[in-house]
Amino acid sequence: ENQEFIVALSGSFDVVLDDLSILLSVAALIRAAAGNDGLNLLQAEYSKPGVAESFAAGKAWFPFPAYEDRAGWAALFGPDAGKVIRRGEQLLDYQWQHIPASAYLAFERTGDRQAMERPEGANRGAMIALILAELAEGKGRFIDQLANGVWLAAQQPSWVLSAHQGRQRSKRSLPDAREQLIDLASGRYGSIVSIAYHFFHREFDKLDPSISVATENAVRRNILDPYLDPGQRRANWWLGLASRGSMLNNWTPWCNSDVILCFLLMEKDQERLDRAMAQSVQSMDLFLNYIQKDGACEEGPAYWGAAAGKVYDYLQILYDASDGAFSLFGNERIRKMGEFVSRSYIGNGYVVNFADAGARLNNPSELIWNYGHAVGSREMTDFALYCLADPASGKFRNPVITGNDAYRALETVRFNPLIREAADSLNRLAAETAPAEVRRNLRRGVPPATWYPETEMCFMRNPSGWFLGAKGGYNNESHNHNDVGSCVVYVRDIPVLVDAGVGTYTKQTFNHDRYKIWSMQCDWHNLPMINGAAQPAGAQYRSKNTSCDLSKGMFSLDLADAYPPESGCRKWVRTYRLAPKGAPSVTITDSFALDARTQPDVEHFLVKGSVVLPGGTHQGRTLPDGELLILCDEGLVVKMTFPASLKASVDVMELTDRRFSGVWGPSLRRINLASPPDAPAKGSYEFRITELGKN
């Protein structure tokens, strides 16, 4: 429908063939402005009269005081200034770390990412801390060290991580100076260096103007030029411009937010800035068009800060740079994306952790508050304050101004006066009432159940404090595990059935051997082996006939298509029921029909606690067939009943990886419930979880 428009337009403008996607995006702007099923939200906003023109090269838009404005910075830092300055003082003698070739090559040789990532991360963190310290104090004490850090960064041939350099034409992990691409780390490094330049380039010039010149050249070489280079779109796959319809994930908003910040702070050529803006809104729309509209983060809440959180960063940057002309903060979908972080929170620091997500909350409260404040979500701002409460004392703390993201650190400084005011108000209220009640009230606005129909993810909590999270979907999601139909169950914030998550990233995590890692496999999730077969990876392996009835605490889906043909599975309807009232329980039912029985079914349940099997004893009682106990944290004892025809056993997975053990402790246990080899090809299994009491 746009072909005639494109042909007419191409006759009026000098169109470069390699940059045809920019032309296509113009057509998308027209289409989006007319409305297109909620797609192309950003391009529709960008196409409004006067919006594109509000992004001007060289414009003084950054929403922070000038470095010399001591009163302005004192008001923002407030009582946090001393801590920020002391952190900077600890780095006055920091030895900036050179990254040798062998550190890059370690990724190829052994799969070790940390040899290169650790020193680069230390340099980035030091630079952010020094920026904040100098802004807080303003006496020039930290300028020399900042100049050292910026100078070193400018001399690096690339800011890309060794694990991501393989997208070069050389396919090697050592940077090839003949080619520049952009990844998560380089975008972040570019934003840090650009922010340092923005505030301190006049101070650098007092030392030697070469520092500022080198900084400008490095940002142009490492970020600005490769972003605009159409020949690098395949390497910069996260743009979504090289292959339409391909998988996109948190890289897209993460990289775009950092890159566009670099352009808006550093680019002096209006034509280049216009090209970057048009490309970035197009790329961000491709991401929003790719993910589901229901607001869920399919990568899990641990990636919320890098996905939805970076969408917020991007929108906030564009809002500020346009003096408010560009704004999507009133959009319901953007709000839903933000509130996912609150809905997926279980309690006691635990979150629903499907895919590569960890089970512990890792999203900073200040980001949650800033996002919620922007979109007008009381649920989010209350959740951020809830996370700032010390459970032991009940006292609400101020956010910590630190981290490895310079823009977010500055946003924390910017909004801290408002957060401090809210925290102080809650502390006064807690002094007059019960602190625990004040904290509980901050979660009363969260619905007890949420259903994400497109992502096929549901969260349910009953009045007894039992929590059920379950998912459908398919086995080619971003950061995918083969886990269609899996669940987690918590009782009053104590883990019962769990998802292991992911270990420390290595070369294997994201290559062809990914699914040899135990935690990625179907049989280490709360799922069955059907007729001896496990779920494979691939977009074709998916759920069907998924439904959810929140009022009944029910979630159901057919898993047959999530298993390979050799399973012979015609139907495998799994139904979860969380009792909405009365005696609390979770019931899991599998109703199945196979072409023929060739091997046993084995139902798996992954637990944090120890297990007492049938025939074992607990408190002087011998467990009968069809019954086992899970001994959980805090003395909680949970009973699982199951068909007596299933044979129970337990496997222990020792957790030597710190990323696992830091969440779960030294081990996890897998309950195996195996059917007889000659079990019927049609039938059902029912598993019921109830609370037995406490040891």
Buried (B, 14 or more C-beta within 10 A) or exposed (E): EBEEBBEEBEEEEEBEEEBEBBBBBBBBBBBBBEEBEBBBBBBBBBBEEEBBEBBBBEEEBBEBBEBEBBEBBEEBBEEBBEBBBEBBBEBEEBEBBEBEEEBBBBBBEEBBBBBBBBBBBBBBBBBBBBBBBBBBBBEEBBBEBBBBBBBBBBEBBBBBBBBBBBBBEEEBBBBBEEBBBBBBBBBBBBBBBBBBBBBBBEBBEEBEEEBBBBBBEBBBBBBBEBBBBBEBBBBBBBBBBBEEEEEBBBBBBBBBBBBBBBBBBBBEEEEBBBBBBBBBBBBBBBBBBBBBBBBBBBBBBBBBBBBBBBBBBBBBBBBBBBEEBBBBBEBEBBBBBBBBBBBBBBBBBBBBBBBBBBBBBBBBBBBBBBBBBBBEBEBBBBBBBBBBBEEEEBBBBBBBBBBBBBBBBBBBBBBBEEBBEBBEEBBEBBEEEEBEEBBEBBBEEBBEBBBBBEBBBBBBBBEBEBBBBBBBBBBBBBBBBBBBBBBBBBBBBBBBBBBBBBBEBBBBBEEEEEBEBEBBBBBBBBBBBBBBBBBBBBEEBBBEEBBBEBEEBBBBBBBBBBBBEEBBBEBBBBBBBBBBEEEBBBBBBBBBBBEEBBBBBBBBBBBBBEBBBBEEEBEEEEBEBBBBBBBBBEEBBBBBBBBEBBBBEBEEBEBEEEBBBEBBEEBBBBBBBBBEEEBEBEBEBEBBBBBBEEE
